[in-house]
Amino acid sequence: VQLVESGGGSVQAGGSLRLSCAASGYTGYRYKRYCMGWFRQVPGKEREGVATVYTYDDKRYYADSVKGRFTISQDSFKLYLVMSNLKPEDTAMYYCAAVSASAADCQRAALKSAYFNHWGQGTQVTVS
């Protein structure tokens, strides 16, 4: 699976951005059963889970820090993250990630970066 993010940029606090992730390389009948998510990282800190969706049933998981402000969604082979009411602490490199998974495994490991084995190159989000 290949993942390519886009949509990052600079925005003032309180503003909004939409990130996109184009996915390719799914194979066979399993293509609908992926755990796909957004993670973020700032220099010197661990990669943090932001939001995840299970492609088969569209069940979604969010970090407490972004609940009510960020919305993850999927459409065919694209993943989106709409970020509203952005705060300076949301500044980070944002990564799209995916892993072939069961629903139970996705629920258990939804925001844990070590569980995911496909990653995009990242897109920078800066909030001032």
N, C-alpha and C positions, 0 to 999 in steps of 0.2 A: 504494500500500500504506500502510495506517495501522497504527501500532504503539502500544500502550498498556501500559506496565509497571505492575506492582504487587508488593507483598511486601517492600519495604524496611523498615528499622526500626533500632532500637538493640539491640545484643546484647553480652554480655561475651565477652572473648577465650576461644576454645575452643568457643564456641557455634555454632549453625547457623541458616541462613535459606534460604528458597526464594523466588526471584524468578520472576515469571511475566510473559509478554509475549503479549498477545492481538493477533493480526494479522488484518486484513481488507483487502478490496480486490484480492485476487488475481484475475487475469483469465485465462480460457481454459486451454489445455493447458499453459501454461508455469508454472502455479502451483506445481508440484512442484519446479521447478528454481531454487531460491533458495539463496543463501548467507546464513545468518542467524546473528547473533552477539550477544554481550554485550561491551560496552566500559565502561570506568570512567574517571572524571576527578576530580582534586582541583584546587582553585583554584590557578592559577599553573603548572599542569603540562599536558602534552599528553594528549589522550585515548589511553588504553591498551587494546589488545585483550586480552580475558580468555579467551573461548572462542567457537568458531564451529562450526556444523554445516551440512553440505550437505543440503538437504531431500530430495533424490532418493535418495541412497544412505546417508544417515545418517552419513557420515564426519565425524569430529569433530577439532577442533584446539584445543590449549590453550596458553596462555602458561606458560612454565616456572614462574613464581611461584605458579601455582595448581594445577599438576598434582598429582593425588593427593588434593586437597582439594575441588575444584569439579567438578561434573558437569553438562554441558549435555545437554538432551534436547528432543525435539519430539513433539507429539501433535496431529495434524490441523493446525489453524491456530494452535496455541499453542507458545510456546517457553519453556523453563524453565531455571533455573540453581540447582542445589542447592549451597549453600556450607557446607562443614563445617570444623571446626577453624579458625574465623575468627581473624584476627590484627588488631591495631590498624592495621597498614599496608594492610589491605583496605578501610579507611574511604574512601568515595568516593561520587560520584553514579554510578549504574549505568544504562547506556543499552542498549536493544535496537535492533538495526539489521538491515537487510536489503538485498539487491541481487539482481536477476535475474542468474544467472551460469551458466557451464559448470562442470563439475567441476574442470577444470584451472585455471580462473581463480579459483575459490574456494580451491583448495589454495594457489595462488600468493599470494593477497592476503587470506588468512583473518583475520589479526589487524591489518590495516591500515585504519584508520578512513577514510582518504581514498577507499577503494574503494567504500564503502557509500553509497547515496543515499536511503535511507529510515531515519528515526530516530524513536524515541519521545521523550517529554518527560523521561524519567529518573526514577529512584527512589533516594532516599538510603539508604545503608547506613553505620551508625556502629558501630564496634567499640571497646570501651573495656576 
